[in-house]
Amino acid sequence: VHSSFDKELARFFWQAGDGRPKYHMVKWADICLPKDRGGLGIPASRRMNVALMLRWVCRILRGD
């Protein structure tokens, strides 16, 4: 699921208006970097999913 989501998101950035693919000037991992480190600040879906699941685990363990 994560790879297909990231694939569609990357296609949004790397596809021309007429549907043809463009050259990949930057790696996807570099685009997902925070803005202060030179990326666009787009969260990677797998990392975001793990972070949200860990947040739920913390809430469950605290009894919230």
Backbone as a printed PyTorch tensor [residue, N CA C, xyz], in Angstrom:
tensor([[[  0.8310,  -1.1880,   0.0000],
         [  0.0000,   0.0000,   0.0000],
         [  0.8780,   1.2550,   0.0000]],

        [[  1.9360,   1.2330,   0.8190],
         [  2.8000,   2.4150,   0.9040],
         [  3.5160,   2.6830,  -0.4170]],

        [[  4.0050,   1.6370,  -1.0450],
         [  4.7310,   1.8550,  -2.2960],
         [  3.8060,   2.3720,  -3.3940]],

        [[  2.5640,   1.8860,  -3.4460],
         [  1.6440,   2.3810,  -4.4680],
         [  1.2350,   3.8230,  -4.1830]],

        [[  1.0810,   4.1610,  -2.8970],
         [  0.7640,   5.5510,  -2.5470],
         [  1.9210,   6.4710,  -2.9090]],

        [[  3.1400,   6.0790,  -2.5460],
         [  4.3130,   6.8860,  -2.8860],
         [  4.5100,   6.9810,  -4.3900]],

        [[  4.1720,   5.9210,  -5.1010],
         [  4.3000,   5.9160,  -6.5650],
         [  3.3560,   6.9450,  -7.1860]],

        [[  2.1260,   7.0030,  -6.7060],
         [  1.1680,   7.9780,  -7.2390],
         [  1.5750,   9.4010,  -6.8780]],

        [[  2.0810,   9.5880,  -5.6780],
         [  2.5270,  10.9110,  -5.2690],
         [  3.7330,  11.3520,  -6.0830]],

        [[  4.6600,  10.4400,  -6.3160],
         [  5.8240,  10.7580,  -7.1440],
         [  5.4130,  11.0450,  -8.5850]],

        [[  4.4380,  10.3250,  -9.0840],
         [  3.9550,  10.5640, -10.4470],
         [  3.4020,  11.9800, -10.5850]],

        [[  2.7780,  12.4920,  -9.5270],
         [  2.2750,  13.8620,  -9.5330],
         [  3.4110,  14.8510,  -9.7580]],

        [[  4.5650,  14.6160,  -9.1250],
         [  5.6990,  15.5270,  -9.2570],
         [  6.4650,  15.3060, -10.5490]],

        [[  6.5110,  14.0840, -11.0410],
         [  7.3970,  13.7450, -12.1560],
         [  6.6600,  13.4630, -13.4520]],

        [[  5.4700,  14.0170, -13.6360],
         [  4.7450,  13.7900, -14.8740],
         [  4.3860,  15.1320, -15.4970]],

        [[  4.5470,  15.2210, -16.7790],
         [  4.2310,  16.4590, -17.4950],
         [  2.7130,  16.6160, -17.5940]],

        [[  2.2860,  17.7930, -18.0000],
         [  0.8660,  18.0800, -18.1010],
         [  0.1420,  17.2070, -19.1110]],

        [[  0.8510,  16.7480, -20.1360],
         [  0.2110,  15.9150, -21.1510],
         [  0.2860,  14.4230, -20.8180]],

        [[  0.7630,  14.0710, -19.6320],
         [  0.7950,  12.6750, -19.2120],
         [  2.1070,  11.9590, -19.4630]],

        [[  3.0390,  12.6180, -20.1530],
         [  4.3330,  11.9800, -20.4010],
         [  5.2120,  12.0990, -19.1720]],

        [[  6.0170,  11.0850, -18.8880],
         [  6.9180,  11.1900, -17.7290],
         [  8.0590,  12.1580, -18.0130]],

        [[  8.5100,  12.8390, -16.9590],
         [  9.6420,  13.7510, -17.0620],
         [ 10.8550,  13.0750, -16.4390]],

        [[ 11.9940,  13.6970, -16.6000],
         [ 13.2070,  13.1820, -15.9730],
         [ 13.1470,  13.3800, -14.4650]],

        [[ 13.6760,  12.4290, -13.7240],
         [ 13.7420,  12.5380, -12.2740],
         [ 15.0220,  13.2830, -11.9240]],

        [[ 14.9060,  14.5290, -11.6060],
         [ 16.0750,  15.3440, -11.2930],
         [ 16.5550,  15.1230,  -9.8630]],

        [[ 15.6550,  14.6660,  -8.9980],
         [ 15.9640,  14.4810,  -7.5850],
         [ 15.3860,  13.1450,  -7.1460]],

        [[ 16.1090,  12.4400,  -6.2770],
         [ 15.5990,  11.1770,  -5.7520],
         [ 14.3990,  11.4410,  -4.8460]],

        [[ 13.4910,  10.4720,  -4.7840],
         [ 12.2980,  10.6010,  -3.9500],
         [ 12.6780,  10.7630,  -2.4840]],

        [[ 13.7250,  10.0820,  -2.0540],
         [ 14.1720,  10.2070,  -0.6540],
         [ 14.6030,  11.6380,  -0.3470]],

        [[ 15.1700,  12.3360,  -1.3230],
         [ 15.5770,  13.7280,  -1.1110],
         [ 14.3730,  14.6670,  -1.0600]],

        [[ 13.3360,  14.3600,  -1.7930],
         [ 12.1160,  15.1670,  -1.7590],
         [ 11.4350,  15.0370,  -0.4050]],

        [[ 11.5320,  13.8690,   0.2050],
         [ 10.8740,  13.6250,   1.4910],
         [ 11.6480,  14.1910,   2.6810]],

        [[ 12.7990,  14.7850,   2.4440],
         [ 13.5610,  15.3900,   3.5360],
         [ 12.8410,  16.6400,   4.0420]],

        [[ 13.0880,  17.0220,   5.2930],
         [ 12.5140,  18.2790,   5.7980],
         [ 13.0390,  19.4780,   5.0090]],

        [[ 12.2990,  20.5560,   5.0440],
         [ 12.6770,  21.7510,   4.2840],
         [ 14.0120,  22.3130,   4.7310]],

        [[ 14.3050,  22.2470,   6.0220],
         [ 15.5660,  22.8040,   6.5040],
         [ 16.7680,  21.9720,   6.0890]],

        [[ 16.5290,  20.7670,   5.5720],
         [ 17.6150,  19.9230,   5.0720],
         [ 17.6140,  19.8540,   3.5490]],

        [[ 16.8420,  20.7120,   2.8890],
         [ 16.8770,  20.8070,   1.4420],
         [ 15.7800,  20.0700,   0.7070]],

        [[ 14.8670,  19.4330,   1.4090],
         [ 13.7650,  18.7180,   0.7660],
         [ 12.5320,  19.5920,   0.6420]],

        [[ 11.4420,  18.9720,   0.2320],
         [ 10.1740,  19.6930,   0.1150],
         [  9.2890,  19.5120,   1.3430]],

        [[  9.7050,  18.6520,   2.2670],
         [  8.9390,  18.4470,   3.4880],
         [  7.7520,  17.5240,   3.3250]],

        [[  7.7160,  16.7620,   2.2530],
         [  6.6300,  15.8080,   2.0390],
         [  6.9370,  14.5530,   2.8460]],

        [[  6.0440,  14.1610,   3.7480],
         [  6.3500,  12.9860,   4.5690],
         [  6.2410,  11.7000,   3.7480]],

        [[  7.1730,  10.7950,   3.9770],
         [  7.1000,   9.4750,   3.3580],
         [  5.9790,   8.7040,   4.0450]],

        [[  5.1620,   8.0190,   3.2940],
         [  3.9710,   7.3820,   3.8610],
         [  4.3210,   6.3120,   4.8890]],

        [[  5.3620,   5.5420,   4.6620],
         [  5.7190,   4.4830,   5.6070],
         [  6.1830,   5.0820,   6.9420]],

        [[  7.0110,   6.1110,   6.8850],
         [  7.4820,   6.7560,   8.1160],
         [  6.3350,   7.4000,   8.8740]],

        [[  5.4370,   8.0500,   8.1460],
         [  4.3020,   8.6920,   8.7870],
         [  3.3880,   7.6600,   9.4370]],

        [[  3.1990,   6.5310,   8.7780],
         [  2.3600,   5.4720,   9.3190],
         [  2.9660,   4.9120,  10.6020]],

        [[  4.2660,   4.6690,  10.6170],
         [  4.9280,   4.1540,  11.8140],
         [  4.8210,   5.1700,  12.9450]],

        [[  5.0190,   6.4400,  12.6420],
         [  4.9360,   7.4700,  13.6730],
         [  3.5330,   7.5350,  14.2760]],

        [[  2.5120,   7.4450,  13.4460],
         [  1.1420,   7.4990,  13.9540],
         [  0.7950,   6.2460,  14.7600]],

        [[  1.2840,   5.0870,  14.3260],
         [  1.0260,   3.8680,  15.1010],
         [  1.7220,   3.9240,  16.4570]],

        [[  2.9490,   4.4420,  16.5050],
         [  3.6440,   4.5770,  17.7810],
         [  2.9490,   5.5720,  18.7000]],

        [[  2.3560,   6.5800,  18.1210],
         [  1.5820,   7.5360,  18.9260],
         [  0.3820,   6.8490,  19.5700]],

        [[ -0.2970,   5.9880,  18.8040],
         [ -1.4130,   5.2350,  19.3710],
         [ -0.9440,   4.2810,  20.4600]],

        [[  0.2140,   3.6370,  20.2730],
         [  0.7440,   2.7360,  21.2890],
         [  1.0220,   3.5000,  22.5770]],

        [[  1.6190,   4.6640,  22.4590],
         [  1.8940,   5.4940,  23.6490],
         [  0.6000,   5.8590,  24.3640]],

        [[ -0.4030,   6.2300,  23.6120],
         [ -1.6960,   6.5820,  24.2350],
         [ -2.3290,   5.3780,  24.9330]],

        [[ -2.2270,   4.2160,  24.3270],
         [ -2.7930,   3.0080,  24.9330],
         [ -2.0510,   2.6700,  26.2150]],

        [[ -0.7280,   2.7620,  26.1870],
         [  0.0720,   2.4370,  27.3670],
         [ -0.1550,   3.4420,  28.5070]],

        [[ -0.4100,   4.6880,  28.1840],
         [ -0.7010,   5.7060,  29.2070],
         [ -2.1240,   5.6240,  29.7000]],

        [[ -2.9880,   4.9390,  28.9680],
         [ -4.3840,   4.8100,  29.3700],
         [ -5.2730,   5.9380,  28.9020]],

        [[ -4.8390,   6.6900,  27.8870],
         [ -5.6540,   7.7910,  27.3540],
         [ -6.7780,   7.2800,  26.4910]]])
